[in-house]
Amino acid sequence: MKTKNKILLAGPWIGEFGYELFCWQGHIRRLSKDYGKTIVIGRPGHNILYSDFVDEYIEFDPDSYLTNGWRCEGSKPYKDLVSSIEHTNYIDGQFDIGMNYTGDILNDRQGLFFNQVYNKYESNTEIESYDILFHGRNKKSGDVRNWDRDNWVKLSKSLEGCKIASIGNDESFHIEGTDDLRGVSLNDLVGVMNKSKLIVGPSSGPMHLASLCGLKHLVWSEEFNRLRYEKYWNPFGTEVIFHTGGDWNPKVEDIKNIINEEI
């Protein structure tokens, strides 16, 4: 039963983006149905993930404050913020609602994962549509997952006549011959995903977001990730081509051939 005089205060989620998408925001959306007001504390620009159900979104950058693991309990500004909101049921970030670190075991603690409620994300943006979006991951952490820039350039040059854009944050590769959409707002990224045909890249946050935007994705990773993409983290049945040949380092020719079959 919905309790009108109770406020649900949730956040901030300070873990990885993919886990925010599939192990957190859907959990909060479900809980919000039992409260008169829902307040979400989250990273700047992530409000689009909660806009369909939240009453108030408070931006809070956990990277600017002391953190304790996956929570912000060490931050005095954060403690002051939480204590200033009365009559709340406080839900802080929980990392273990869904897949564990290795991805081969699905936790279902109290039915949290399977009882999440998801929203298919849509956004209007002035950014044009594209045949293909590239996510040239280039993070220092887990750099084994990065595909070499030369591979991306070779792939781009082999796809004659395709309109391509590079997406991701500022550290991601901008691939020669593609439009540079790195660093656009999450709202604009959702919009361009709504309008484009295919996104290509290694397993990463943007590839998970594509699932919730209805964008077909060609993703490569190790085999343990297959069920995550094809089933557990794909609530709307978005079309996905999961490629394991070469694990994190597929051949350019293989990726090109798959793309040519799909667009």
N, C-alpha and C positions, 0 to 999 in steps of 0.2 A: 504494500500500500504506500502511496506517495505521501511523504511527510512534508507538508507545505512550510512548516516553520524550521526545517532543518536545511543546512547548507552543506553540500558536498564540496570539500576543498581537496583538490588533487594535484600532486606534482611537487617539485618539477621532475620530469623524466630527464635524466642526465646521461643515459646510456646511449648505445648506438641507435642510429636512425631507424634501421630495419626493425629492431626490437620495439621501438616506440610505435611503429606502424602496426605490428602484429602481436605484441604482448602487453600493450598498455592502453592506447587510445580507444580500442574497441572495448576493453574492460571498463574504462571510465564511462564510455557512452552507455553501456548497459546499466551501470550503477546509478547513473544520473536520473533514470526513469523513476527512482524511488525518492527523489529529493525535490524540494520546492525551488532550489537554486543550485546551480553548479558553477564553481569557480575553478578554473584550471590555471596553474602556474607553469609556464613553459618557456622554451627558448624563443628569442625574438624571431618573428616571421613564421612561426609554426602554428599560428592561430587557425589557419585554413584547415588543419587536421581536426579541429574541434568545433568549427563554426556552426555546424548544423545542430548542435545541442547545448553549447556552453552559454551561460548568461554573462560571464565576465572572464576575459583572458588577461592574465597579468604576465607581462614579459619579465623574465628573470634569466640572466646569463650565468649559469653555474660556473663557467670557466673563469669568471671574474672574482670568485670567492673561494674560500677554503671548502673542500668537499671531503666527505667520508665515504669512500667506496662509490656506490651508485646513488648516494643520497647527499643532501646538502645540510646535514645536521650540524656541521661545524661552522656554519655561516651565521653570524649574529644578525646581519640584515635579513636573512631568510627567516630566522627564528622570530624576529620582531614582526615580520609580515604575517606569519602564521598566527601569532598570538593576538594580532590586531583584529582578526576576523572571528566574531563570536558565533556560538551555536552551530559549530561545524562538526562534521565527521571527517577527520583528516585521513587521507589515503596517500602515502608517499610512494615514491618509485619502487616498483618490484620488478627485479630482473628475471625472475624464474617462473613467470606465468606460462611461457611457451617453451620453445626449443632450448635445450641446454647448449653449452659452448660447442660441443662436438657435432650437434645437429642430429645425432642418431637416436636420441631418446626424447620423446615428447612428454613433457611433464603435464599432468592434468590435476593439479592440486585443487581440490574442492570444485572441479569442473570449471576453473577460471578460463582456461584457454578456449574450450569448445563453447562456452557461453558468451563469448564476446559478440558485440554487435558492430558491424562494419558499415561504412558509408562509401559509396563509389564517388570518388572525388571529381568534381567538374569546376572549371573556371573559365571565364571569358578573358582573353588576352589579345593584345594587338600584335603579338608575335605571329609570324606566318607559320603555316604548316610545313612539315618536312617529310621526305620519303624515309629518311633514317636519322636517328639520333645516336651519336657515339658517346659512351661514357668511358673516357680514357683514364681510368683510375690510376693515380700516381701518389699514393700515400706511403709515407716512410714506415708506418706500422703495417705489418703484414705485406711487405713489399713483394713477396713471392707471388701475390695475386695480381700485380701490375703486369700488363702486357706492354712489351717494348714499344716506344714511340715509332720506331721504324716499321713495325708491323702495322700500326694504325695508318701510317702514311701510305704504305703499299696497298692496304685495303681500300683507302679512300681513292687512290689513283685508279684502282681496278674497277671502281663502280661508276663508270661513265654514264652521265645523264641523270644521276641521282642527286637530289637536293639534300644535303647533309649538314647537320649542326653538331657541334661539340657541346656537351652539357656537363655539369658537375660544379664543384667549388673551384676556387682560384688555383689550387694546386693541381687540379686535373689537367691532362694534356689538352691543348687546343691543337687539333689536327690540321695540318696544312691542307688548304682547299675546302675547308668547312667554315660555316658561319660560327662565330664565337658567342655561345649563350651561357658560358660559365658564369656563375655568380648571380644569375637572375633570381628574383624572388621565388619562394616556393609557390606562390600563387601563379606566377607566370610559367613556372616549370610544369605545374599541373595543366595549365591551359595549353601549352604546346604539346604535352603528351596526349591530351584529348584529341588534338587535331592531326597528329602525325601517324605514320603507318607502322614503324618498327623502331625499337631501341636495341642497341647492340653493346655488349660489354661483359666483363667478368662479374661474378656475384658481388653485389654492392647495394647500398641504400637506394640509389635511384632505380635500380632494377626491381627492387621490391615495391617501390612507389608505383612503377608502371603497372603492376598487378592491380592496384586499387584505382588506377585511372583508365583501365580497359585497353591499355596499349600492348600490343603483341611484343614480346621480348625474346631475343636470342641471347642466351646467357651461358657462359661456361664456368665450370667449377669441378670439384671432385664429386664423385658419385654420391657421397653421403648427403649432398645438398638437394638431390633430385626431388624427393618427396616434399621438401619444404617449398620448392617452386611450383611443383605440379599439383600439390594437394593442400598441405597444411597452411601455407601462406598464400593461398590463391582462392579466397572465398567466393569470388564472382566467376571463377572458371575462365579467367583471361588466357588467351592462347599464348603458350610459351614453348620455345624450342630450347631444350636443355642439352647442351653439348658437353661431353666428357672427354673427347679425343684430345689427348695432350694435357688433360687436367687444366692447370692455370696457364698453359702456354700452347694453345692450339695453333695449327698451321693456318697461315693467311689464306691459302687456297681453299681450305675446308670451310672457313667462315664465309669467304666470298661465294662459294658454290651454294651454301645454304641460303644466303641473302638473295641470290638470283632466283632461287626457287620460291621465295616467300613474297617478293614484291613485284 
